[in-house]
Amino acid sequence: MKIEHVAIWTKDLEAMRVFYVQKFNATASKRYENKGKGFASYFLRFSSGARLELMQRTDVTGTVKKESLGFAHLAFSLGDKTAVDQLTTLLIAEGYECLDGPRTTGDGYYESVFLDPEGNPIELTI
């Protein structure tokens, strides 16, 4: 058994697609639309085979601004400290909010944590 994909509701579907394609080398599927339901989505595939579904629906508009039970973050393994440091530096230079790191955590992970364009926490790790 494996997790097939993770999905995120998004306000700006195209901007989020561009972000994950450009920063994480994802490959985007063709845009799917169901106009009757006001729904659109992309499946993004990463080199590891993992998939992320970005979804938008006209009636999904609420946002969570602080931590709560449920979804906590997406973690991307970049392979080594240099890759974590380089992507962290790039994202900070481009104005993305870095919440922590890069640092080695108490449980031994080398990581940094930042927010994607819509405020979803992303963890960069080895």
Secondary structure, 3 states (H helix, E strand, C coil): CCCCCEEEECCCHHHHHHHHHHHHCCEECCCEEECCCCEEEEEEECCCCCEEEEEEECCCCCCCCCCCCCCCCEEEECCCHHHHHHHHHHHHHCCCCEEEEEEECCCCCEEEEEECCCCCEEEEEC
